[in-house]
Amino acid sequence: MIKLLVLDVDGCLTDGSLFYSAEWIESKAFNVKDGLGIATWIKMGNHVAIITGRKSKIVQKRAEELGVQHLYQGINDKQSVLKEIVEKLDIDFDEVAVIGDDLNDFNMLRLAGKSFTPNNGVSEIKEIVDTVLKKNGGEGAVREMIDLIVDDNSQRDLFLSVWI
């Protein structure tokens, strides 16, 4: 049973676009359905980690808003961070699901019990993951992943009971 979701940001939680104002102020767009899925997963008593290669105050704010328990930004070696989290939570890798879309996610995806990529993930990642999702990054791919895991774990009633 999956207990930990590990999420990449750019290309998974967002569509991968980077927007900068003339003053170099960054902005990102997040999908609200992804957010509700993440918040619900956490309210069910599970864990979420964001491991991303970039640093962004926007990602920190979004993680806080959703109640994400583990946030790691500016990470080059995502695999090592995942190993630390698994050890800290005292869980096995088969209890971990990861979503990533590009080459810097490769090793982390290979460790996971279940691995996912958005439909617009790069071909090298599509070749190694368990599931290529129908949705693109930033367009509900994370929610699609969560829904599949909830169904695989036979937790649909619990998922719905958080809000209904």
Secondary structure, DSSP 8 states (H G I E B T S, - for coil): ---EEEE-IIIIIS-S--EE-TT--EE----HHHHHHHHHHHHTT-EEEEE-SS--HHHHHHHHHHT-SEEE-S-S-HHHHHHHHHHHHT--GGGEEEE--SGGGHHHHHHSSEEEE-TTS-HHHHTTSSEE-SS-TTTTHHHHHHHHHHHHTT-HHHHHHTT-
